[in-house]
Amino acid sequence: MALYEDMKVFSGNAHRKLAKDICAYMDIPLGKCEVFKFSNDNTFVRILENIRQQDVFLVQPIAYPVNDHIMELLIMIDAAKRASAGRITAVVPYFAYARSDKKDQPRVPITARLVANLIETAGADRVLTLELHAGQIQGFFNIPLDELSAIPELAQHFKERQVENNIVVVATDAGDAKRARNMAYRLDAPLAIVEKVRLGNQERVESATLIGDVRDRTAIIVDDEIGTGGTVIATANTLRGHGARDIYCYAAHAVLAANATEVLEQSDIKQLVVTDSLPVPPVKMGTKTSIISVAPMLGEAIQRIHTGSSVGAMFNGGGVA
Ligand code: R5P
């Protein structure tokens, strides 16, 4: 039984299409609100519907421009709190700053923790997110957080469209092996791991050691996000050097920063499959890119949170913890 009788979903400016698609899945209208900047660069939010004692979901992936969209989210949460919402869930399908999750150099921040604190301090009661860079980021929040996985959808896409059977799933980094292992499990394929080395803070990546056998196999690279594309390209080069055949790339979040699209277009990667957790503007849409929607999954999770049913049950019957 639902704790709060009424439910409403609102969107910031980060990805209104996703919010609309989520609402379409749930067969409810997207809530009305205005979110804009005054000429002095200050963000303003006004919720245009009554939300007193209602279950409120605010959809805002932290898309480019990242800092503006964080502020929008925080101000929307504040507006909802001051409008006496019964419960506020921040729906953040892409959590930016997630790579800043530890102090791995002297005198650096842990920005993912800071952003988590900000969301909580603004007044969110829960968070719903998708494929965090590292699962441990869940612990940066002291409020309930549901993390959905994009792997079942990505695996399903590969199963439905590809005919290759001699495949290997490849993690781009030892730290990412669990995500790739989950994909490998779903595709009943072996796993290989490429060791990644980041060179300073220059966003340059080198891949070196390969663990596993990729020779004469079709390789499926799995990653949480495509940033500059450097990781995927470096991984693909290593795989080629070890005799892999066709190379596919499956990733949850299409950040596509800098000239990632051009880099991927010019590479010999056969196909890039990503989700719509982030908007992909037409100019960033490469000829090899396919986008699968996570709106139904997010809509289903929102419905389950609203009614107090299990979100974990959505993922039963596949994958490994
Ligand atoms: C980093 O550890 C992540 O898992 C991704 O591999 C990374 O964010 C991709 O970034 P880029 O495309 O810039 O190499």
Residues whose N, C-alpha, C, O or C-beta is under 5 A from the ligand:
A	BS01	R5P	D223 D224 E225 I226 G227 T228 G229 G230 T231
